[in-house]
Amino acid sequence: MIAPSLILPTPQAIAAGEEVPEGGGLMSAANVADLLHPIPTFTIVDAKGVPFTVVGEDARVTGYFFTTYPEAARVLQLAKASSDKAISAAKAEGQDPDEVGTNPWEKARISTVPLDSAVTLVYKSFRTKGVYFKIAPAEEDVEDALAVTGEEDLSEGKVPLFYYEDFTLDRKDGTSKTPLYFRKNELEKEWRRKNPKEETPKLMVTELFSVLAEMVKPGQTDEELCNLAFVAPKESEKKQQECLKKGGKAPAFVIGQRIVVL
């Protein structure tokens, strides 16, 4: 597990050069890490666990952690198809096959990293200004969030979370928590299961890094933040185990190395 001590402000705040708070928040970084650790994210690596990164329009080398397995699989499939198309076009133009090379994505696999580790790497990458890491929600989850907020777009790196006010889930220890879901339909399904005869309440949307920033913000007094629980997409735990099994003895994610695809 990557040390959680770096989970603090939003990446946007770091990039803007805002001051980083040093402790004194309602929750410690370790407490926040404990909340995030059970949530799997999914990322694209090679057989040895070295992450794939891409060069974006802003010329930044960026790697991604996806909030759902299907989104990671979709992106990997698109990358493979795009590379195949580019290679075929280059060969059709008469370029030397040795110079054209092979599809770099062919040996890629989907691996898994706990959300606390992903958040830490995102934070560190914005502080060090080297390789950037971002957490990417699924396309449909972004669309669901925009339908609620009325906004036209969601900035890259932001992760929507869905919830209902006053909706809580009981825990085995007798306490109750306000759940924050990564998927709208899973929130709705659970609410209807518990409240089959009631009208569905107004859907609310918040954002992962904003919530984390509030949790560790110095002087924060909103005790409700301590009663939040993050709910992973329903298939994530199963897919996490499948990814780990497929990876065998290879590391799930190698820090300090990268494969850059232009």
Residue, then its C-alpha position, 0 to 999 in steps of 0.5 A: m500500500i502506498a503511504p496515505s499521508l499525501i491525501l490532502p487538497t484537490p489536484q486542481a488546487i495544487a496545480a493552481g499553487e494554492e497552499v497545502p494545509e498541514g493537518g488539523g482537519l476533521m479527519s486524518a489522512a490515515n482515516v481517509a485512506d481507510l475509507l478509500h482503501p476498499i474501493p478498487t480502481f483499474t489501470i492499464v499496465d504491461a505484463k510486468g506491471v509498468p503503467f501505460t501513459v499517453v501524451g495528451e493535447d497539453a503535452r503532459v504525460t498522463g496515466y489513468f486510474f479508472t473507477t470502473y473495470p468496464e471503462a478501463a476495458r473500453v479504453l484499452q480496446l479503443a487504444k488497441a483499435s486506434s493503434d492498429k488503424a494507424i499501423s495499417a495506414a502507415k504500411a499502406e503509405g509504404q512506410d518501412p514495417d520495421e519503422v512502423g513497429t507493432n501495436p504497443w497495446e497488444k501486451a497490455r492488461i488491466s490491473t487494479v490499485p486501491l483508491d487510496s493509492a490512486v489518490t495519493l499518486v494523483y496528489k504526488s504527480f501534481r506536486t512533482k510535475g513529472v508524470y501526471f496521474k488522473i482518476a477517470p470516471a466512466e462516460e455514463d457516470v459523467e453523463d448522469a452527473l451532468a444531467v443533474t448539475g446542468e453543466e455542459d462538461l466535467s473537468e478531466g480528473k474530477v469524479p462525480l459521486f451520487y447520493y440522496e440527502d438523509f439516506t443512510l445504510d446500516r452497518k454491522d456495528g450498529t452505526s449508519k453511514t451516508p453512502l456516496y455511490f460512483r453509479k447513479n443506478e446503483l444508488e437508485k436501486e438500493w434506495r428502492r429496495k429499502n423504500p419500495k413504497e416511497e417517492t424517489p428523492k432528489l438526486m444529489v451530486t458531489e465530487l470525490f476530491s472536493v469531499l476529500a479536501e473537506m475531510v482534511k480541511p483545517g478547522q472543519t467542523d461538519e461532523e457529517l463528513c465522518n459519517l460518509a461511506f464510499v460504495a464501489p461499483k457492484e462488479s469491482e470487487k470481483k474484477q479486482q480479484e480477477c485482475l490480481k489472478k491474471g497478473g500472477k506474481a507480477p506487481a499490480f503497479v510499478i511506481g517510477q517506471r512508465i510506458v509512454v504512447l504518443 
